[in-house]
Amino acid sequence: MEAEQLGKNGNPESGASGIGGVLSQETIQALWYWGSTAVLGLLLYYPVTRLVWVMRVRRFERKTGQKSTEEDRQRHLRQARFISILIVMLFAFLYTRTLISPP
């Protein structure tokens, strides 16, 4: 009776129920690793973009000695978005790599 409830290898975990029966442990770890990296990058994108944008606008205003126009601010925002993508994805990758060993 008890043997009927066990999976193929005699382990309750290796039965048909659950995701472990479909995906290997390596695949689950890889999905967790890259998923964690992507989520961390997405969560950090907006605040880092705003921080880089403010720093660029203030530097521009200090350098030129005049207040920036709306066109200048939009140009700096586009540049800040590009820079933020690079910074955030690099940080998320390195942070996740130290926190979770890659597969």
Steps between C-alpha positions, in 0.01 A plus 500: 500500500775744589702402191215610273525861625871529420636615166715309247821501705331439830512871588181691564655804326554323169130433444299656220368780721689830518734678264801290605377212287497710182810719535844402620653661807754681277224651290311619807817659640573672167146636481522623860841662437405685181152581629646653816742704290220630277270587792776684684588692184138599443454613859813717489446649155266790588686636807839472330367673188372791709825524693714504186264749334510745791878475517531568125261797505670657803844453346379655173349798684812550712726472195303742281393733782141516376175313561441209263212504255238228468673377183830467689330310779337256256837442331663434837214266595556290185870480576433415866270215398768344283768538766264362766432184301872428488560580868197313632549182298870485586427555870213250503714237329796547735285520812301189411825321411639563849172421673404191300764283339432480126396166351 
